[in-house]
Amino acid sequence: MKFNCDQQTLSRALGTVSKAITQRTTIPVLKGILLSATKDNKLKLTASNLDLSIERTIDVNVEREGSIVISDSKFFMDLIRKLPSEPVNIEVTENDNILIKTLNTEVKCVSQSADEFPGINDVDEVKAQLSFDREILKDMIRKTQFCASIDETKGVIVGVLIELEEDSMNMVALDGFRMAVTREQMRNERKEKIIISAKIMNELSKILSETNEEKDENVSFILSDKRAVMLLEGTKVVMRLLEGDFINYKEILPKEKSTTVKINRETMIEAIERASLLAKEGRNNLIRITITENLMNITSASEEGAVKEDIIMEKSGEDLEIGFNSKYIMDALKAIDDDEVLIEMTSAVKPCLIKPIEGNGYEYLILPVRIPSN
């Protein structure tokens, strides 16, 4: 194998496929990156951890086709990134080492046979083919994936539910203490539900951001029972779907409310940030929110002192005192783009709901924390 290519193009492609590499594997070849040069002047870079596989194809000048696995992917990526912005020549030598050359640099590194790299399993029986707007998909992932559980023993709630209904696409994530639901209007030919690991969804979001300059605006998904394939210009991502039934999230959403607050989102973020400076992890980052008349009072206290913040807001319904993990409130508010939000509450022991002033584009459910008696 022998080819030359643009240093920056190669570096970006390596950055994309590296998202599928894990060092926590018992299969040594999966710590590497497969390079395949073809006679049509294409280089395909492939990385996999079996749950997630990424292929990226770029234009290169191929003098001799072939395939090889870069054993030390981190060294190779760091090297390419630090080379000057000029053509890079790469070839496999007779003893199967890899030779990387630029005008003033020459580096050799070890490789493995491409035959040892596992095949990337595409979908077997296609169940559905979908198309999403790139920016909408990226935004929905951003607004939900942080609410998924990070406890691998929790089953499917380490994933994000993608639910296709007749007139909308919904994404849902929860961890037992909070839940995010985002919705986008779109017509769907059939109803589908798939669950993808939140870790994989986070990597998808990064890939969508990195490929913003590509010509296509839509992202294609091909679904089977066990896998999903995401396709966009020059990149293919194969994901293993999580198996199992997602929690019936619609039953969790509160049906009643006794107190509704309309408040400026940025003002509330700033107030909670100051109050949470004294909210300790050992006390669940506890902040106390007291709602009376048109005033929201946010307080926190510790051995180091106390913080009190007052915010003017609009209230309908009953006065209320309730405690929250400040991080959960902050995460939700920072994921929202609206200037103002509604916060609906029922009691000090029942979850609150953060939602838009108009429509149902998102809902964040947050369980309260019991307030210790003074």
Buried (B, 14 or more C-beta within 10 A) or exposed (E): BBBBBBBBBBBBBBBBBBBBBBEEEEEEBBBBBBBBBBEEBBBBBBBBBBBBBBBBBBEBBBEEBBBBBBBBBBEBBEBBBEBEEEBBBBBBEEEEEBBBBBEEEEBEBBBBEBEEBEEBBEBEEEBBEBEBBBEBBBBBBBBBBBBBBEEEEBBBBBBBBBBBEEEBBBBBBBBEBBBBBBBBEBEBEEEBEBBBBBBBBBBBBBBBEBBEEEEEEEBBBBBBEBBBBBBBEBBBBBBBBBEEEBBEBEEEEBEEBBBBBBBBBEBBBEBBEBBBEBBBEEBBBBBBBBBEEEEBBBBBBBEEEEBBBEBEBEBEBBEBEBBBBBBBBBBBBEBBEBEBBBBBBBBBEBBBBBBBEEEEBBBBBBBBBEBEEE
